[in-house]
Amino acid sequence: MGKYRYVILASVPFIVLCVFLISTTSNLPVSDQWALVPLLEKWYAGSLTLRDFITQYADHRVFFPRLIVVLMAAITHWNLYCEVAANLFMGILVCTILFYQIRKMEIFFKVQASAIYFFVSVFVFSVAQSDNWFCAQIGPFLCILSSIAGVIFLSSPTFDLKKFLFAIAAGIIATYSYANGLLFWIIGFLILCVRPLSRKKAALTAWCAISGLVAASYLWNFQKPPQRPSLLLAVHHPLQAAGYFFVFLGSPLLPFERFAALIGFFGLFCLTASIFVAYHAYMATQKNPVALLQLFPWFALAFFSIASAILVTIGRVGFGIAQATAPRYVTQSNLLWIALIVLTPIAAQSFMQVYSGLLSNIARNKVLQYVCLIGFFALQISVTKQKWFWGKVSKDELTSIGNALLAGDYNEERIKARIYAPGNIRDRVAFLREHRLALFRGREPNTGEAAAKPPPLK
């Protein structure tokens, strides 16, 4: 395979994901995508303002995702396949950055990481996070992409003012893409505290000041959505909160609520193994500051994932443990698994020295390794098959609804039950038809009052 072996290995899950998206993506807006329609109405009316982009949406201020999606919609007549392509492109960028860091570790530590490239690709391009590949979920990928880039800037051995400013810009993009982007500022502070710096006090002071300003701007007039459960439920029901937390972390392997108990075990294993591996990776590099800097991005990914799990648990545990398996959360919990996989070969250098007896022999046992690999691939195949099956079912139903809308058949009860559309469906569909957007792309423009309003509801 030569020096491009990681590209070849990564192509397998990437190709599987591309085929999955081609087979299951629809051009009919679903769920949160309908929230874009009021912005497009203002765009076409010439009344869209900066405030419309920064207004709170649920728990987030999605300024940059809204900006990207509105611009794409205006250019492409809201071709929803372009949104999927944008997410796929960001997934490629995330994978490229992670591969770059892995390659640096290969060279620095003189280790072979061919298999690691493949496993990282499996998680980055996993179909388990299906909701984030479509449904206008540009925010999660943009947040993670920006956070990873910012951490790499802060962890650079040749740190200077330019990288500091780039990291700040990445943090602002992450924060205004998804709520847990606020965690980046905490991660950045910790990195600046522990890394060698010539003017550390000045850097920390500037970082804290900018972090405070960004957080204050984010929280200005911020209101807890009324439909959210109490934030104190996690305190009043600690066992339920712990279950939610571990299911959140374990969901990348099996994101189906009927397996919540097994998923919780996966999450517990991942957290325990990650702490163990992170400790031994640190022990293997603690005497070499340059080597330790190579590990900071992976420590940061693990922290980001665990802290995200804590935040979501506090805010969502009231919905029940099964809700922790939501595909949109997998993108965040993936990061802990990726950090665990990448740090394991480095940690093994310390682990094998400390545990030279039974534990070391167990870790080296080929049979056990193959059993774990077979189990992992069996889970991935099962998840892909299930997602593929239900994705096809969903696309067939959405296609049926889309065809009905094209024919002027507006069964609002069916539409709202299936695509979870907020607001007045009749007016929003009429707007899409009038301006030939989404499923009405490429069709002749309608004229007159009859075309502006759909027929009466059935």
CORNORJO-V82202 format. One record per residue. RES is the residue in three letters. OMEGA is omega in whole degrees, -180 to 180 (999 if undefined). Layout:
res=RES omega=OMEGA
res=RES omega=OMEGA
This chain:
res=MET omega=179
res=GLY omega=-175
res=LYS omega=179
res=TYR omega=-176
res=ARG omega=-178
res=TYR omega=177
res=VAL omega=-180
res=ILE omega=180
res=LEU omega=-178
res=ALA omega=-174
res=SER omega=-176
res=VAL omega=178
res=PRO omega=178
res=PHE omega=180
res=ILE omega=178
res=VAL omega=179
res=LEU omega=-180
res=CYS omega=179
res=VAL omega=178
res=PHE omega=-178
res=LEU omega=178
res=ILE omega=-176
res=SER omega=-170
res=THR omega=-177
res=THR omega=178
res=SER omega=178
res=ASN omega=176
res=LEU omega=180
res=PRO omega=-179
res=VAL omega=171
res=SER omega=-174
res=ASP omega=-180
res=GLN omega=-180
res=TRP omega=178
res=ALA omega=178
res=LEU omega=-174
res=VAL omega=177
res=PRO omega=177
res=LEU omega=178
res=LEU omega=177
res=GLU omega=178
res=LYS omega=179
res=TRP omega=-179
res=TYR omega=178
res=ALA omega=-179
res=GLY omega=-177
res=SER omega=-179
res=LEU omega=-178
res=THR omega=178
res=LEU omega=-179
res=ARG omega=179
res=ASP omega=-180
res=PHE omega=-172
res=ILE omega=-180
res=THR omega=-179
res=GLN omega=175
res=TYR omega=-173
res=ALA omega=180
res=ASP omega=-169
res=HIS omega=165
res=ARG omega=-170
res=VAL omega=-177
res=PHE omega=-174
res=PHE omega=175
res=PRO omega=178
res=ARG omega=-180
res=LEU omega=-179
res=ILE omega=-176
res=VAL omega=179
res=VAL omega=179
res=LEU omega=178
res=MET omega=-179
res=ALA omega=-180
res=ALA omega=-177
res=ILE omega=-172
res=THR omega=-173
res=HIS omega=179
res=TRP omega=172
res=ASN omega=-174
res=LEU omega=177
res=TYR omega=177
res=CYS omega=176
res=GLU omega=177
res=VAL omega=179
res=ALA omega=179
res=ALA omega=177
res=ASN omega=179
res=LEU omega=178
res=PHE omega=178
res=MET omega=174
res=GLY omega=177
res=ILE omega=179
res=LEU omega=177
res=VAL omega=-179
res=CYS omega=180
res=THR omega=179
res=ILE omega=179
res=LEU omega=178
res=PHE omega=178
res=TYR omega=179
res=GLN omega=178
res=ILE omega=179
res=ARG omega=176
res=LYS omega=178
res=MET omega=177
res=GLU omega=-178
res=ILE omega=-175
res=PHE omega=-175
res=PHE omega=179
res=LYS omega=178
res=VAL omega=176
res=GLN omega=-175
res=ALA omega=-176
res=SER omega=-178
res=ALA omega=-178
res=ILE omega=178
res=TYR omega=-178
res=PHE omega=-177
res=PHE omega=177
res=VAL omega=178
res=SER omega=179
res=VAL omega=-178
res=PHE omega=-178
res=VAL omega=-177
res=PHE omega=-178
res=SER omega=176
res=VAL omega=179
res=ALA omega=178
res=GLN omega=-171
res=SER omega=-178
res=ASP omega=-177
res=ASN omega=177
res=TRP omega=174
res=PHE omega=-177
res=CYS omega=175
res=ALA omega=-179
res=GLN omega=178
res=ILE omega=-176
res=GLY omega=-178
res=PRO omega=-179
res=PHE omega=179
res=LEU omega=178
res=CYS omega=-178
res=ILE omega=178
res=LEU omega=-180
res=SER omega=-179
res=SER omega=179
res=ILE omega=179
res=ALA omega=179
res=GLY omega=179
res=VAL omega=179
res=ILE omega=176
res=PHE omega=-177
res=LEU omega=-178
res=SER omega=-176
res=SER omega=177
res=PRO omega=179
res=THR omega=-175
res=PHE omega=179
res=ASP omega=-177
res=LEU omega=-179
res=LYS omega=179
res=LYS omega=177
res=PHE omega=-180
res=LEU omega=176
res=PHE omega=179
res=ALA omega=178
res=ILE omega=179
res=ALA omega=178
res=ALA omega=179
res=GLY omega=178
res=ILE omega=178
res=ILE omega=180
res=ALA omega=-178
res=THR omega=-178
res=TYR omega=171
res=SER omega=-178
res=TYR omega=-171
res=ALA omega=-177
res=ASN omega=171
res=GLY omega=176
res=LEU omega=179
res=LEU omega=-179
res=PHE omega=-177
res=TRP omega=176
res=ILE omega=179
res=ILE omega=180
res=GLY omega=178
res=PHE omega=180
res=LEU omega=179
res=ILE omega=180
res=LEU omega=179
res=CYS omega=-171
res=VAL omega=-178
res=ARG omega=177
res=PRO omega=-180
res=LEU omega=180
res=SER omega=180
res=ARG omega=-173
res=LYS omega=-177
res=LYS omega=180
res=ALA omega=180
res=ALA omega=-179
res=LEU omega=179
res=THR omega=179
res=ALA omega=-180
res=TRP omega=-179
res=CYS omega=-180
res=ALA omega=-179
res=ILE omega=177
res=SER omega=179
res=GLY omega=179
res=LEU omega=180
res=VAL omega=180
res=ALA omega=179
res=ALA omega=179
res=SER omega=180
res=TYR omega=-174
res=LEU omega=-180
res=TRP omega=-178
res=ASN omega=179
res=PHE omega=-179
res=GLN omega=177
res=LYS omega=179
res=PRO omega=-174
res=PRO omega=-177
res=GLN omega=-179
res=ARG omega=177
res=PRO omega=-180
res=SER omega=179
res=LEU omega=-179
res=LEU omega=-179
res=LEU omega=179
res=ALA omega=178
res=VAL omega=-178
res=HIS omega=-179
res=HIS omega=-174
res=PRO omega=-180
res=LEU omega=177
res=GLN omega=179
res=ALA omega=179
res=ALA omega=178
res=GLY omega=178
res=TYR omega=-178
res=PHE omega=-177
res=PHE omega=175
res=VAL omega=177
res=PHE omega=-178
res=LEU omega=-176
res=GLY omega=-173
res=SER omega=179
res=PRO omega=-179
res=LEU omega=-175
res=LEU omega=-172
res=PRO omega=179
res=PHE omega=-171
res=GLU omega=-179
res=ARG omega=178
res=PHE omega=-173
res=ALA omega=-179
res=ALA omega=179
res=LEU omega=179
res=ILE omega=177
res=GLY omega=177
res=PHE omega=177
res=PHE omega=-180
res=GLY omega=177
res=LEU omega=178
res=PHE omega=-177
res=CYS omega=-180
res=LEU omega=-179
res=THR omega=-179
res=ALA omega=-179
res=SER omega=178
res=ILE omega=179
res=PHE omega=-178
res=VAL omega=179
res=ALA omega=179
res=TYR omega=-178
res=HIS omega=174
res=ALA omega=176
res=TYR omega=180
res=MET omega=-179
res=ALA omega=-174
res=THR omega=-171
res=GLN omega=-178
res=LYS omega=-179
res=ASN omega=-176
res=PRO omega=179
res=VAL omega=178
res=ALA omega=-179
res=LEU omega=177
res=LEU omega=178
res=GLN omega=-176
res=LEU omega=-176
res=PHE omega=179
res=PRO omega=-178
res=TRP omega=172
res=PHE omega=-179
res=ALA omega=178
res=LEU omega=180
res=ALA omega=179
res=PHE omega=-180
res=PHE omega=-178
res=SER omega=-179
res=ILE omega=180
res=ALA omega=176
res=SER omega=178
res=ALA omega=179
res=ILE omega=-180
res=LEU omega=-179
res=VAL omega=178
res=THR omega=179
res=ILE omega=-175
res=GLY omega=-170
res=ARG omega=-175
res=VAL omega=179
res=GLY omega=178
res=PHE omega=-179
res=GLY omega=-176
res=ILE omega=-177
res=ALA omega=-178
res=GLN omega=179
res=ALA omega=179
res=THR omega=-179
res=ALA omega=-177
res=PRO omega=-177
res=ARG omega=179
res=TYR omega=-175
res=VAL omega=-180
res=THR omega=180
res=GLN omega=-178
res=SER omega=175
res=ASN omega=-172
res=LEU omega=179
res=LEU omega=178
res=TRP omega=179
res=ILE omega=179
res=ALA omega=179
res=LEU omega=-178
res=ILE omega=-175
res=VAL omega=-176
res=LEU omega=-175
res=THR omega=180
res=PRO omega=178
res=ILE omega=180
res=ALA omega=-178
res=ALA omega=179
res=GLN omega=177
res=SER omega=-177
res=PHE omega=-177
res=MET omega=177
res=GLN omega=-178
res=VAL omega=-178
res=TYR omega=-176
res=SER omega=-177
res=GLY omega=-173
res=LEU omega=-178
res=LEU omega=179
res=SER omega=179
res=ASN omega=178
res=ILE omega=-180
res=ALA omega=-179
res=ARG omega=-174
res=ASN omega=-177
res=LYS omega=-179
res=VAL omega=180
res=LEU omega=179
res=GLN omega=179
res=TYR omega=178
res=VAL omega=178
res=CYS omega=180
res=LEU omega=179
res=ILE omega=178
res=GLY omega=180
res=PHE omega=-178
res=PHE omega=177
res=ALA omega=178
res=LEU omega=-179
res=GLN omega=178
res=ILE omega=180
res=SER omega=179
res=VAL omega=-179
res=THR omega=179
res=LYS omega=-179
res=GLN omega=-180
res=LYS omega=-180
res=TRP omega=-179
res=PHE omega=-177
res=TRP omega=175
res=GLY omega=178
res=LYS omega=177
res=VAL omega=-180
res=SER omega=-179
res=LYS omega=179
res=ASP omega=-179
res=GLU omega=178
res=LEU omega=177
res=THR omega=178
res=SER omega=178
res=ILE omega=179
res=GLY omega=178
res=ASN omega=178
res=ALA omega=179
res=LEU omega=178
res=LEU omega=-180
res=ALA omega=179
res=GLY omega=180
res=ASP omega=-174
res=TYR omega=175
res=ASN omega=-171
res=GLU omega=-179
res=GLU omega=180
res=ARG omega=-178
res=ILE omega=-178
res=LYS omega=180
res=ALA omega=-174
res=ARG omega=-175
res=ILE omega=172
res=TYR omega=-175
res=ALA omega=176
res=PRO omega=174
res=GLY omega=-178
res=ASN omega=-176
res=ILE omega=-177
res=ARG omega=-178
res=ASP omega=-178
res=ARG omega=176
res=VAL omega=178
res=ALA omega=178
res=PHE omega=179
res=LEU omega=180
res=ARG omega=-177
res=GLU omega=-176
res=HIS omega=177
res=ARG omega=-179
res=LEU omega=177
res=ALA omega=-175
res=LEU omega=180
res=PHE omega=179
res=ARG omega=175
res=GLY omega=180
res=ARG omega=-177
res=GLU omega=178
res=PRO omega=179
res=ASN omega=180
res=THR omega=175
res=GLY omega=-176
res=GLU omega=-178
res=ALA omega=-180
res=ALA omega=-177
res=ALA omega=-180
res=LYS omega=178
res=PRO omega=179
res=PRO omega=-178
res=PRO omega=179
res=LEU omega=176
res=LYS omega=999
